Amino acid sequence: MTRILRPNRRAFLAGSTAFAASLSMPAISRASSRPVFTHGVQSGDVDTTSGMIWTRTDRPARVMMEVSTTESFADARQLTPIDAIPNSDFAVKRLVEGLPSDQDIFYRFVAADLSDINVVSEPIIGQFRTAPTSRRNIRFAWSGDTAGQGWGIDNEGMRTYATMAQHKPDFFIHSGDTIYADGPMQDEVEKDGQVIWKNTTLIDEKRKVAETLDEFRAQWKYNMMDAHVRAMNAVCPTFFQWDDHEVVNNWSDAKDLISDDRYTEKSVHVLQSRAGRAFHEMTPLRITPAEPGRVYRKISYGPMLDVFFLDLRSYRGANGPSMEDEITDQSRILGAEQLVWLKQELAGSQATWKVIASDMPIGLIVWDNWKEQAGAEAISNGDSGPAKGRELEIADLLRFIKTAGVTNTVWFTADVHYTAAHYYDPNKAQFQDFEPFWEFVSGPLHAGTFGPNALDGTFGPEVKFVKAPIEGQGVNLPPSAGLQFFGLVDIDGATQQMTVRLMDRADTELWSVTLDPQPQGI
């Protein structure tokens, strides 16, 4: 049984008094002299008794924080301050523990200038809800691909975030391509001699590919310049994972940038290191002590739901034909350690639903070079035959899920810039040693729209629904074309049924399905 740590009354009153005193300290009245929170607040990786919180200041500052179960902060608990310093680009985040389950949690930051501790900021507030320990209705959203292909913040902003926020999800899964570090933007986009898009908000760091640490950081800060993004961040936790565009397009350990004139830094390892640091600094992602840069992890969200976040990028072999007959370092996409971890966590899960959040789809063919259709970029190798190459790890995983009696696994992904529902049927597959399952695809959030992709038949996927550009509509359609997508998932607390809805940014329900849970071990 998890023990919820609560401060005693004396400690609680002392902490509240101290924080109130910090707010009442003499402060220089000129607003321009005060520290400022530059990019709002974020929360993430919330479970039954804890959650991450994040903010950023405009200067070296001591960030004081408190949490409360009431919006008035009448029962506030003060947390130990954290200093925002240049080493982290003035970003701070922390894990808040000892929270009551299934409870609205409000958190508040105040910053004091480190050069003059009496100069304090205005407060900034965010909120989230902790996961339940008993069955109740759960709703979450998922999607991917933000600010890609040159489509930045226009005069409407990233509207899909506002549409998602209206549904008041318990949390949002950002399935990767959270930024486009390799996608420079211009002030205007033209087509056939006509201006079709204006990036009304733009910064210099978005006019080139990201190479330095500060340029990678700026990619994140740019997204948070959007009012819709900040508004959703303030009320809804985001569970982040990454894919390729956080570093460079289609990167693997062997990515060759020699012929890419946009880059003066040619080492993908240097770029990955800087991108990884910025990713962890600028998101409310939990830190894994055993591997501080780790992205894959599990979040338990009550008795009905465990979410397993995969990282198909960091441990893969080089992109290539992916036709190996056995699992080798070259053919891996999960990596040995992550695959062992995933099997153990799935087998040990007691949750009704096991959501596998994957940054890339299983059965869709994604080429490393689209023009030449050369080299596998995702899992499928395009031959629709027996499992080979990267498909071998997935086959091993699916076989294990069946053999171990792991029930109710559902895959959610993004990456391909359209929305779809796929049903994987062993009776229609080349590799057949697995139980049927669903994979749902969504995105982009605010990027170019493409697709649909061809399917590889190795695991027997069947398209149950797809929404993508129609023939003649073109590719890389701007967000103004309306083909921006997200998904909503509802788990009913009484029946434990899972309903998945595919949505567009106008809040149109495009398609839905309700899944009945199987008993554990069946």
N, C-alpha and C positions, 0 to 999 in steps of 0.2 A: 504494500500500500504506500502510495506517495504521500509524504508528509509535507503539508503546506506550511512554509515558514512565515510567520506573522510577527511583526514587531510588538513587544508588550506596550502597555499604555504609556509608561514613562518614556520609553524610547521613542514612541510615536509622537508624543507631545513635544519632546525635546527636538525631534527632527523637524516637526512642523514649525515650531517657534524659530528655529535657526534659519529655515528657508524664508519665513516671513521677514525675519530681520534682514536677510540679504536683499530682499526686495525693497526694504524701506531705507537702505543705505543712502547717504547723500549722493546725488548724481548730478553731473553737469547737465543743464537743461537743454542745451543745444542738441537737437535730434541728430545732426550730422556727426556729432562727436561720439555717439554711442555705438557699441557693437551692433551688427545687423546679422540676422539669420538670412543667408543668401538664397537658399534653394528649398525652403520649407522643411518638412519633417517626413520621415518614413518609419514604418514598422515592418517586421517580417519574421518568418520562422517561428510563428506563434504555436504553442501547444497548450496543454491544460493548465500549467502553472507558471509559464514564462513566455517571454517574447523579446525580440530585439527592437531597439529604437535608435534613430539616427537623426543627425542634423549637421549643419555646417555654418561656420561664422565667417565674417569678412576680415578677421584679424586674429592675432594670438589672444585667446580668451579663456577664462575659466567658465566652463559650462556647468551650471547648476541644474539639477533635474529633480522632479518629484512625480510620483504616480498617485492616482486616486481612483476610487470606484464611483465617484460622483463628479459631474461636470463642474460643480462649484468648487471642487478641491477641498471640501470641508473636512474630509478624512485623509488628507494628503500624507504621503510618506516620502521623506526626503531621501535621495540617493547620494552616494558619494560623488562629488564633482569630478569632471574629466577636463583636462586642458586640451583645447584645440590649438595645435601648433603647426608650423609650416611643413613638418615632416609628413603629415597626413593631409596636407592641403586644407587645414583647418576643419576637416571633417571628424566627427566623433560618433561612435556607436557603442552600445553596451547591451548586455543581456540583463533583463529585469526578471528576477526570480521571486518565488514565494507569493505568487498571485493566486487569488481564488479562481476556481474553474468556472467556465460558462458565465463570465462576468465582463461587462463593459469596463475597460480600463482607459483612463485618461492620463496622458503624460504631458508635462510642461517643462520647457527649457527656458532658462534665463542666462545670459552671457555677461560676464564682467571682464572688462579690458585688463589684460595682464600687466600692461604698462601703467595703469591707474585703476586699481581694483574697485574704486568707488564709482566708476563710470559703467553703468549697467544698461543692458538692452531692454527693449520691450519683450514681454514673454511671447512664446509661440507654443501652440497646443496641438496635439494629435490624439488619436484614439484607436483602439482595436478591441476585439472581443476574444477572450481566451476560449480554448476548446472545451467541450463538455466532457464530463466523466460518465454521463448517462446518455441515453438516446434522445436526441432532439433533431429537428430539421436542420440540415446543413446545406449551404449554398456556396459554391465557389465558381469563379470564372477562370478561363485560360485563353491565352493567345500568344503571339510572338511578333517580332519584326517591327522595330520602332525607328522611324526617321531614316529610312533607307532609300537608295536609288535616286537621291537628290531631292526628295520630297520632304521638306522641313516644316517649320512652323509658319503657317500662313495666317491670314487674318481671322480664320475660323479656329485655328489651333488643332490639336490632336483630339478630334471630337469623339473618337471611339472610346477614349478613356472616360469621358463624361457619360456616354451611353452605358458603359459597364457600371459606373458608380451608381447610376439610378437604380440598379437592381440590388444594391446593398449586399454584395457578397461578403461572406465571412473572411475570405481571402482571395487573392488573385495569383495564379501561376503564370509568370512570364517565362515562356518556353524557350527563350534564347533569341539571338540576334537582338539583344537588348539595346545595343547601339550599333552604329555603322562607322567604325573607326577607319575603314578603308573607302568610304563613300563621300568624297568632297561635294560640297554644295555650291551653287551659284545663287545670286540674288533673284534671277528670273530663269524660268525654263520655257523654251520656245519649241513649237512644233509647226511645221509648214509656214514658217515666218511669222507666226502669231504667238504672243505670250500667253501660255496656258496656266502658269503657276508663278506666284511670287512668294519667296521666302521672306516674309516681312520681319522675322526675327532671325538674325544670323550673327555668328561670331567668327573671328579670323581663324580660330582653330578648326572650324568646320569647312573652311575653304581648301583644305589640303588633307592628305592622309595623315593619320596620327602616327607619330614615331617616338616622340619624347614622352616621358611620364606625364608631364603637364598637359600635353596634347591629348593623351588618353583620358585623363581626368576631365578635360573640357568636353569630351563627347558626352559624358554623363551629365555634366552641369547644363549642357545645352538642352537635353531632354527635359530637365527639371525647370527650365525657363518657361515651359508651357503651363498655362494656368490650369488646364484640365488635368494634367499629370500631377501637379502639386495638390490639387483639390482631392483627387482620389487617394494619393499617398497619405493624406492627413487622416483619412477615415477607414482605409482598407489596407491590411497587411499585404505585402507582395513577397511571394516566394520565388526567388530568382534562380535561373540556371543560364548557362551560356552555350553558344555554338561557335561559329567561325568569325562573324563580323565584329566581335569584340576585339579581335586581333587583326586578321587579314583574311580575305576571301579564301575559303576552302583550305585553311591551313591544317597542316599536320607537321610532325617533327621534321619532315624532309622538304618542307615548302621552299621553293627556289625563287628568290626575288631579284636575281642578277639582271634579268632583262626588263624588270619593271622600273621605268625611269621615274616614277613618282616617289620612289623610296631612295633616300641616301643611306639609311640604315638597312643593310641587306640581310642581317641575321634574324631569322624568324624566332630564334630562341631569345634574343634580346627583346624583340617586340612582344613576345608572349609574356616574358617576365614583367615588363612594364604594364601591359594590359591586365595581367592577373592582379597586380597590386592595385591598380585603379579600380578594377571590378570589386575587390573586397573593401576598398576604402569607401566607395560611393554607394554601396548597397547594405541593407540590414541583414546580411547573410551571417549565420552562425559560424564561428571559427572552430575548426576541428584541431585540437592540440596535436594529435598524431601527425597531421598533415595540414598545416595552416592554410595552404592554398587550395584545399579540396573544395570541390563544388558538389559532388554527389553526396547524398545524405538522406535520412528518413525523417519525416515530421509526422508524429502521431497526433491525429486530430479527433480524439475521442474513440469510443468503442466501435464506431461504424466505419472509420476511415484511417488508413495509413497512406501516406504519399511518399513514394520512392523517387528521388530526383537523380536522373542519370547524367553522366558526363561522357558523351560519345566523341569528344574532341581531344582531351588531354593525353589519353593513353593509347591512341590508335597507332597502327603502322602507317607508313606512307601511302598516300592515294595511289592506286594502280589498278590493274585488271581485276583484282580480288577473285582469283580463280584457284587459290590454294586448296589442296585436298585435306589438309589437317590444320589444326589451330597452331599457329606460330606467332612470334612477336610481330611479324609482318602482317598477318591476317587478322590480328585483333582490332577491335574497335572499342570494347569496354575495358580491356586490360584484365590480367589475371586477378589482381587484388580486388578490383571493383566487382568482378563477376562472382567471386567467392563471397564478398560482403552481401551482394544482392540476394544470392541464394539463401544465405543464413537469415537475413532479415525477413525475406518472404516466408520462409518456413516457420519462423518464430512469430509471425504476425497473427494476432488474435482478432484483428479488425475484420468487420464484414467485407468491406471493399478494400482492395489493394490497388491503388492508382499508381501506375508507372508513368511518370512524367519524363518523356524522352525528348531530347532536343532535335532528333531527326526521326522521320518515319521509317517503318520496317519494309514495307512492300513497294513503296514508290521509288522509281528509278531516278536518281539524282546523279548526273554526270559531273565529273571534275571540269571537263571542257565541253560545254553544251554544243558548240559549233561542230566539234568533231565527234561528239558522243564518246569521248575517250576517258577511261578511268572511272572507277566508282568513287563517289564522294560520300555517299551515305552507306547503307547496309547492303542493299541489293546490287548485284553485279549485272543485271539485265539479261541473263540467259534463261531464266524461268526453269532451270533444271534442278538437280539435287543441290543441297546446301554446299556452298564453297566459299572460300575467302571469309569475309566478315560475316556472312550468313551462318558460319559454323558456330560462333559464340551464341548467336540468337537461337539456333537450333538446340544447342546444349542447354540453354536457359529454359526454352519452352518444354523440352523433354523433362527437365528437372521439375518444373511447375506441375506437370502432369503426374510424374512418379511420386512426388512428395505430397500430393493431394492438396496443393494450394488452390483455393477456389477464389472466384470473383476478382480476377485480375483484369484491369481495363487500362489501355494505353492512351495517353493524350500527348499530342505533339503539334508542331508548327513547321517552320522552315521553308515550305514550298509556296507560300504567298497565295493560297486559296483555301477554301474550306471543303471538307469531305468526311464521309463516314465509311469505314472499311470493316467488313466482317471476314475474319480468317477462319476458313473451314478446312480441316485436315483431309476431308473427303475429296477436295478439289486441289490438293497440294501435291508437290513432288516429295517434300519432307512431310511425313504424316504423323509423327510421334508427338502429338500435342493435343490439348483440348481447345475447342473453338474459343475465340475471343474477339473483342472489338478494339478498333483503333480509330480515334477521332482526331481530325486535323483542323486547325484554325489558323487565322492570320491572313494578311498582315494587319497589325494594329494601325500603323501609319507609315506605309511604304508602298513601293510599286506592287501591282497585282500581276501575277503570271499564271501559267498552268492551263489545263490540268496535265499532270505528269502521267507517263505510262506506268503500268503495274508489272511487277515481276511475279511470276506464278509459283515461285519456290514454296511459299507458305500459304498459297491458295487464297489470296485476298479477293474479295468481291466488293465492288463499289455499290454502296447502298444509297449514297447521295453525293453530289458534287456541285459546287457553285464556283465558277471560274470565268475568265473572259471567254466569250463565245467566238466562234470563227469569224474573222474579219474585224474583231474589236481591237486587236493588237496586243502588245505586251508592255509591261512596265506602265500600267495605267496609274494615273495619280489618285490620291485619296478622294479627290473631288468626283471621280467616276462612281464612287459609292461602294466599290467592291473591297471593303475593309471589314474584317470578320473577327468575331470572338465566340467563345462557347460558354454556356452556362450549365452547371451541373447541380441538380437538387437531389439530396438523399433524404427520403422520408423517414422521420423518426419512428413512426408506428409500423410501417410495412417494410422498411429498410430498402425499398425499391430505389434505383438510381435512374433519374430522368436526365438525359443529355439533350440540350437544345443548341443548334447552330444558328447564330445571329449575325446580322450585319450592323453597320454603324448607325443606320437609321432606326435601329431597334426592331427590325422585322425578324420574326421567327421564320427561318427558312426550312427547318426540318427538325424532327425530334424523335426520340425513341425512349421507351421505359424498359429497364432491365430488371428482371427478378433475381434476387440473390440466391445462390445455392447454399445449402448448409455446409458448414466447415467440414473438410475432409472428404467431400463427395466428388 
